[in-house]
Amino acid sequence: MSEQVTLTVDALGGDHAPDVVLDGVAAALSEDADLHILLCGPAESVEPFAAQHDRCKAVATTEFIAMDEHPANAVRKKKDSSIVVGCRLVKEGEAQGFFSAGSTGACLAAATLVMGRIKGVSRPALCTVIPSPAKPVVMCDVGANADCKPEYLVQFAQMATIYTEKIIGIENPKAVLLNIGEEDTKGSAFAQEAFSLLKEQVPNFVGNGEGSDILPGNYDIFVTDGFTGNVCLKTIEGTSKTLFKALKGIFYSNVFTKLGALAIKGGLKDLMAQVSPDTYGGAPLLGVKGACIVGHGSSNATAVKNGIHTTARIVRTKVSETIAETVACKSSSKQAEPGQGSADAGDR
């Protein structure tokens, strides 16, 4: 029997909420008998659903954080929003993890400000599995930290390694710094300093990796700043969607190509599943106290279901606890640098 896990879910998260969220929650509950859900959202949506589903409890909220609101300001002002309440229940110990497909910025702000950072973690990082047809490829950071110091990337690599081993199932993953060339001296001053620190402090770091190494899966983990990672991820996702749309147009152009499409339909479906971001359902925010998965705004019910399952796996495999034992332990073993105390202000 699996360990019982209680998660909070934002019923208002995503472009198609609450319908797809409710469908995803129902599917996740049916597939995991040890899963319990605290469903946060308007009473008229969450209460009837909870009444019809075992192991689901309604948590009525009265506020909503929209995609276009300033994340930190909204989190501070809207204390009864589904995102803030979901994170607060994790902080209070009522749940072990939180899932939302709502505003990414608001989810990151709430997880950091409400759930809190693991002591010793300088900056929580958003980690994702790149949709590759070759094998799962992890990238960190993909948007939580647009402006980074080189030393942040060391912790990104350490946290991503734990996630890759425990959730993706890759033993001794090879980590590289996303750069413009493979040589040690390539890149900006920032990249060169990050390279030196990664080489010194991350045992599974094997050097620089280029953008052309990502989709073939030449390495397991690509470490980068959040600005570069986000641009890279969205470029890959956009390219994938454009190519599949173009292929669909070709296959439906005449009767002969339609017959060809029928012949390879199964293979195309398998390929689409391999490169679909719905497979894992979202990106974890690593470095906060508890599990936090942020789903894509356009998530369907399958993506919500898989995002909930991934959140539960992070709890059961104790990813956050392992990060606390490794990253935080290494940080505390070093002599505190000037200004280090301010980096931990969110923990108090």
C-alpha positions in Angstrom: 0.0 0.0 0.0 1.3 3.5 -0.8 1.7 6.2 1.8 -1.3 8.3 2.4 -0.9 11.8 1.0 -3.0 14.9 1.4 -2.7 17.6 -1.3 -4.3 21.0 -1.8 -5.6 21.7 -5.3 -6.5 25.1 -6.8 -9.9 24.6 -8.4 -9.6 27.9 -10.2 -6.2 27.2 -11.8 -6.0 27.3 -15.6 -7.7 28.6 -18.7 -10.4 25.9 -18.5 -11.1 25.9 -14.7 -12.9 24.7 -12.8 -14.3 22.0 -15.1 -11.0 20.4 -16.2 -9.6 20.7 -12.7 -12.6 18.8 -11.2 -12.3 16.1 -13.9 -8.6 15.8 -13.2 -9.1 15.6 -9.5 -11.7 12.9 -10.0 -9.4 10.9 -12.2 -6.5 11.2 -9.8 -8.6 10.1 -6.8 -9.9 7.0 -8.7 -6.3 6.0 -9.6 -4.7 6.5 -6.2 -6.6 5.0 -3.3 -4.3 6.7 -0.8 -4.7 10.2 -2.1 -6.7 12.8 -0.2 -7.6 16.2 -1.7 -8.4 19.6 -0.1 -10.1 21.4 -3.0 -9.8 25.1 -2.8 -12.2 27.4 -4.7 -15.7 28.9 -4.7 -18.2 27.1 -2.6 -20.6 26.6 -5.5 -17.9 24.6 -7.4 -16.0 22.7 -4.7 -18.8 21.7 -2.2 -21.0 19.8 -4.6 -17.9 18.0 -6.0 -16.6 17.1 -2.6 -20.0 15.8 -1.6 -19.9 13.3 -4.4 -16.2 12.1 -4.1 -14.7 10.2 -1.2 -11.4 11.5 0.1 -12.1 15.0 -1.1 -12.8 17.9 1.2 -14.1 21.3 0.1 -12.3 24.4 1.2 -14.4 27.4 0.2 -12.5 30.5 -0.8 -13.8 33.9 -1.8 -11.0 35.5 -3.9 -9.3 34.7 -7.2 -5.9 35.8 -8.5 -6.1 36.5 -12.2 -3.2 35.9 -14.7 -2.6 39.6 -15.3 -2.3 40.6 -11.7 1.0 41.5 -10.1 1.9 38.2 -8.4 3.5 39.3 -5.1 1.0 42.1 -4.6 -2.0 39.8 -5.2 -0.6 37.2 -2.8 -0.2 39.7 -0.1 -3.6 41.3 -0.6 -5.8 38.3 -1.5 -5.4 36.2 1.6 -8.5 34.2 0.8 -7.6 33.3 -2.7 -7.5 29.6 -3.7 -3.7 29.8 -4.3 -2.8 31.5 -1.0 -5.2 29.2 1.0 -3.8 26.1 -0.7 -0.3 27.1 0.2 -1.3 28.1 3.7 -2.8 24.7 4.4 0.5 23.1 3.5 2.4 25.5 5.8 0.0 24.6 8.6 0.5 20.9 8.1 -3.0 20.1 6.9 -1.5 19.0 3.5 1.9 18.0 2.2 1.7 19.5 -1.3 0.0 21.9 -3.5 -1.0 21.8 -7.2 -2.3 24.7 -9.4 -2.5 25.5 -13.1 -3.2 29.1 -12.3 -0.9 32.2 -12.5 2.7 30.9 -12.4 3.9 34.1 -10.8 1.3 33.9 -8.1 2.0 30.3 -7.4 5.7 31.0 -7.1 5.1 34.0 -4.8 2.7 32.1 -2.6 4.8 29.0 -2.3 7.9 31.1 -1.4 6.2 33.7 0.9 3.6 31.4 2.5 5.0 27.8 2.5 8.5 29.3 2.9 12.0 28.4 1.6 14.0 25.5 2.9 16.6 26.9 5.2 19.9 27.3 3.3 18.3 27.5 -0.1 19.1 30.9 -1.7 16.4 30.8 -4.3 13.7 28.2 -5.1 13.9 27.1 -8.7 11.3 26.0 -11.2 12.3 22.6 -12.7 10.7 20.9 -15.7 10.9 17.9 -17.9 11.6 19.0 -21.5 9.3 17.3 -24.0 11.9 15.2 -25.8 11.2 12.2 -28.1 14.5 10.6 -27.0 14.2 10.5 -23.2 13.2 12.7 -20.3 15.5 15.7 -20.0 15.3 18.0 -17.0 15.9 21.7 -17.1 16.3 24.1 -14.1 15.6 27.0 -13.7 12.8 27.7 -16.2 11.3 30.9 -14.9 11.5 31.4 -11.2 14.7 33.5 -11.2 15.2 35.8 -14.2 18.2 37.4 -12.6 20.7 35.0 -11.0 24.1 34.9 -9.3 26.5 32.2 -10.5 26.3 30.5 -7.1 22.5 30.0 -7.4 23.1 27.6 -10.3 25.0 25.3 -8.0 21.9 24.8 -5.9 19.7 24.5 -9.0 21.9 21.6 -10.1 21.9 20.0 -6.7 18.1 20.2 -6.4 17.5 19.1 -10.0 19.7 16.1 -9.4 17.5 15.0 -6.5 14.4 15.5 -8.5 15.8 13.6 -11.5 16.9 10.6 -9.4 13.7 10.3 -7.3 11.0 11.3 -9.7 12.4 10.6 -13.2 14.3 7.6 -12.1 17.7 8.3 -13.6 20.6 7.2 -11.5 23.7 9.3 -11.4 22.3 11.9 -13.9 24.7 13.9 -16.0 24.3 17.6 -15.4 25.6 20.4 -17.7 25.5 24.1 -17.9 23.4 25.4 -20.8 25.9 27.5 -22.8 26.9 28.6 -26.3 29.7 26.1 -26.7 31.1 22.9 -25.1 34.6 24.4 -24.3 35.2 25.3 -20.7 36.0 29.0 -21.6 32.8 29.6 -23.6 30.0 32.0 -22.7 29.6 35.2 -20.8 31.5 36.1 -17.6 28.4 34.9 -15.7 28.5 31.5 -17.5 32.3 31.1 -16.9 32.0 31.8 -13.2 29.0 29.4 -12.9 31.0 26.8 -14.8 33.8 27.0 -12.3 31.5 26.7 -9.3 29.6 23.8 -10.7 32.8 22.0 -11.5 34.0 22.4 -8.0 30.8 21.7 -6.1 28.6 19.4 -8.1 30.0 15.8 -8.5 27.7 14.9 -11.4 28.5 18.0 -13.4 30.2 17.1 -16.7 30.7 20.4 -18.5 28.9 22.7 -20.9 25.9 21.6 -23.0 24.5 23.4 -26.1 20.9 24.0 -27.1 21.4 21.3 -29.8 22.0 18.7 -27.0 18.6 19.1 -25.4 16.1 17.3 -27.6 18.5 14.4 -28.5 18.9 13.9 -24.7 22.7 14.0 -24.8 22.6 14.9 -21.1 20.1 14.4 -18.3 20.0 17.9 -16.6 20.5 21.3 -18.1 21.2 24.1 -15.6 20.6 27.7 -16.4 19.1 31.0 -15.2 15.4 31.3 -15.2 15.3 33.8 -18.1 17.2 31.7 -20.5 15.5 28.5 -19.4 12.0 30.0 -19.9 12.8 31.3 -23.3 14.4 27.9 -24.3 11.4 25.9 -22.9 8.8 28.0 -24.7 10.8 27.9 -27.9 10.8 24.1 -27.8 7.1 23.9 -26.9 6.2 26.4 -29.7 8.3 24.6 -32.3 6.7 21.2 -31.3 3.2 22.6 -31.7 4.0 24.3 -35.0 5.5 21.2 -36.5 2.6 18.9 -35.5 0.2 21.5 -36.9 2.2 21.6 -40.2 2.2 17.8 -40.4 -1.5 17.7 -39.8 -2.0 20.1 -42.7 0.1 17.9 -45.0 -1.6 14.7 -44.0 -5.1 16.1 -44.6 -4.2 17.8 -47.9 -5.5 15.0 -50.2 -6.8 11.5 -50.2 -3.3 9.9 -50.7 -1.7 11.7 -47.7 -4.8 10.9 -45.6 -4.2 7.2 -46.3 -0.6 7.7 -45.3 -1.7 9.4 -42.1 -3.9 6.4 -41.3 -0.9 4.1 -41.7 1.3 5.9 -39.2 -1.5 7.1 -36.9 -0.3 4.9 -34.0 3.3 6.1 -34.2 2.2 9.7 -34.4 0.1 9.3 -31.2 3.0 7.8 -29.4 5.3 10.6 -30.5 2.9 13.2 -29.4 2.6 11.6 -26.0 6.4 11.6 -25.7 6.7 15.3 -26.3 3.5 16.4 -24.5 4.0 18.5 -21.4 0.8 16.8 -20.1 2.8 13.7 -19.2 4.2 15.1 -16.0 1.4 17.7 -15.6 3.6 20.6 -14.5 6.9 21.9 -13.1 7.9 21.6 -9.5 9.2 24.5 -7.5 12.2 23.0 -5.8 13.5 24.5 -2.6 10.3 25.3 -0.7 8.9 23.5 2.4 6.6 21.0 0.8 5.7 19.9 -2.7 4.5 22.5 -5.1 3.7 21.8 -8.8 2.7 24.5 -11.2 0.7 23.3 -14.2 0.4 24.9 -17.6 -2.3 27.5 -18.0 -3.8 25.5 -20.9 -3.8 22.2 -18.9 -6.5 19.7 -19.7 -8.0 17.1 -17.3 -5.2 14.6 -18.1 -2.5 17.2 -17.3 -4.2 18.1 -14.0 -4.5 14.4 -13.1 -0.8 13.8 -13.9 0.2 17.0 -12.1 -1.5 15.8 -9.0 0.1 12.4 -9.3 3.6 14.0 -9.7 2.9 16.2 -6.6 2.1 13.0 -4.6 5.2 11.3 -5.8 7.4 14.2 -4.7 5.8 13.9 -1.2 6.2 10.1 -1.1 9.8 10.1 -2.2 10.6 13.0 0.2 12.2 15.2 -2.4 12.0 18.3 -0.2 13.4 16.5 2.8 16.3 15.3 0.7 17.0 18.8 -0.5 17.0 20.0 3.1 19.5 17.3 4.0 21.8 17.9 1.1 21.7 21.5 -0.2 20.9 23.1 3.1 23.5 21.0 4.9 26.2 22.0 2.4 25.2 25.6 2.7 25.3 25.6 6.5 28.7 23.9 6.6 30.3 26.9 4.9 31.1 30.1 6.7 28.3 32.6 6.4 29.0 35.4 3.9 28.1 39.0 4.4 24.4 39.5 3.6 23.6 35.8 3.9 21.1 36.4 6.6 18.9 38.4 4.4 18.6 35.5 1.9 17.0 33.4 4.7 14.5 36.1 5.7 11.7 34.2 4.0 12.2 31.2 6.5 11.3 33.2 9.5 
